[in-house]
Amino acid sequence: MIEKKWWHNSVVYQIYPRSFMDSNNDGIGDLKGITSKLDYLKELGIDVIWLSPVYKSPNDDNGYDISDYKDIMDEFGKMEDMERLLKEANDRGIKILMDLVLNHTSDEHEWFKEAKSNKDSKYRDYYVFRKPVEGKEPNDLGSIFSGSAWELDEDSNEYYLHLFSKKQPDLNWENEDMRNELYNMINFWINKGVGGFRLDVIDLVGKQPDKCITNNGPKLHEYIKEMNSKTFGDKDLLTVGETWGATPEIAKLYSNPDENELSMVFQFEHISLDEIPGKSKWDLAPLDFIKLKKVFEKWQTELKNDGWNSLFWNNHDLPRIVSRWGNDSNEYRELSAKMLATVLHMQKGTPYIYQGEEIGMTNVKFDTIKDYKDIELLNMYKDRIANGYDEKEIMKSIYAKGRDNARTPMHWDESENAGFSKANPWIKVNPNYKYINVRKNLENENSIFNHYKKLIKIRKSMDVVVYGNFNLLYKNHKSIFAYTRELNKERILVVANFYDKKEEFMLDKSIKYNEVSILLSNYSDSGKNLDKITLRPYEAIIYTLK
Ligand code: NOJ
């Protein structure tokens, strides 16, 4: 049995500050706005907030390009506002995770400015500069945001590496002074009383660009162990690494407590199922439900004893889950959003809820590319237009996968701009805010919000949800997702219909029980007869078995 930790039964809520709540009516969300909504989050029952970056930034990539790690972005407020948010959250028993972007800085960070303007400065080696090869880029490494990962610095006639935008130069983790500066900065935030960290694309920091190695480089785990020992290792904090390239074996290296690295990682295998393997995220493959179940089962079983899972459907980089694996039509949006939440939240791991997910916010379809803001999406659009792709096809990919789907302002009520701001928001509001919003959710006992609230309560009151063994049932059924969780004498059974056709099936004979009761369902009149289970469209039921 693993040693119990406070974050084992915690639920995390992710805030994308730019789009959460605007307190000063400049159209951009801010820290005071977040503080004003803490009671709402308390009501939901979450324990931790993961704040996407709030540091000083020129916003080429909405804060993931940091120009000063120890200061706050002008549009979001001042350091006092951050301290106030920390205090007000702590007063409500809510911890705050800061987002650490350690793979790159902004090109407007002092280190990069020095590095660029003076070849002999010690900061030059904080980044990755290389001489041209035959007058061109040193190699074929590509940027995740389209084009080459190398940008020519004309003054010195050398290229610098940027795995993301050219305004996000990569840091050189081989440089020990640079690493120590980052560790000092992490300690600065620990001293301010944060509850932990989310580590942005942490699997890239061991890169070896000359060998075209980007993720899972040879020194990656050495670096993370060093960071752990010099910063959060002896504190009781939650740390979660973003690791697109993690397999279960790799995830165990990070999250096995004996390794002294991180509490857990985000892995994206379930999320990447709609991509054509080997192509980009924009090249869509049909969803494969059987595979989805297999992927969840694999991670639940592999990390059972020596690791810890994070559980999520959404974040600021991903389309809204109800528009993807659910059904965002008027008829089925609420049912399918609750079904998806049920299936995820009853698994073993720490659940993450992304702002708006708890009220069933959906993807958005802007008519024109002009309304989109995300650099990744805009770069892809330009690139594909230049390469002769059909505009309609490009927009189709954007509607399905664009990051702006998750970044439209939070829907608080049906007033102008969804109650997010009195000014025109930095990105357009999803027009469906008139019927999908917090106010409506709060007044309806059967809303999606209240379903999430109940799921969180169940996790808090039942050890079996936190620590029980996971056992997938009906692995090859084409529409039923079902599993049991078991711990000592406690047992729950989760059954869910992922589609809009009614399904009937018999309970697996191996499951014995004397008594059955319903803990939660997304229909008011779900049945208790397990000899013949009938699930209506998107019906999801949690049973306790005795
Ligand atoms: C991952 C973040 O989640 C994403 O939003 C960002 O663009 C990249 N890392 C670069 O920092």
Residues whose N, C-alpha, C, O or C-beta is under 5 A from the ligand:
A	BS01	NOJ	D61 Y64 F164 D200 V201 D317
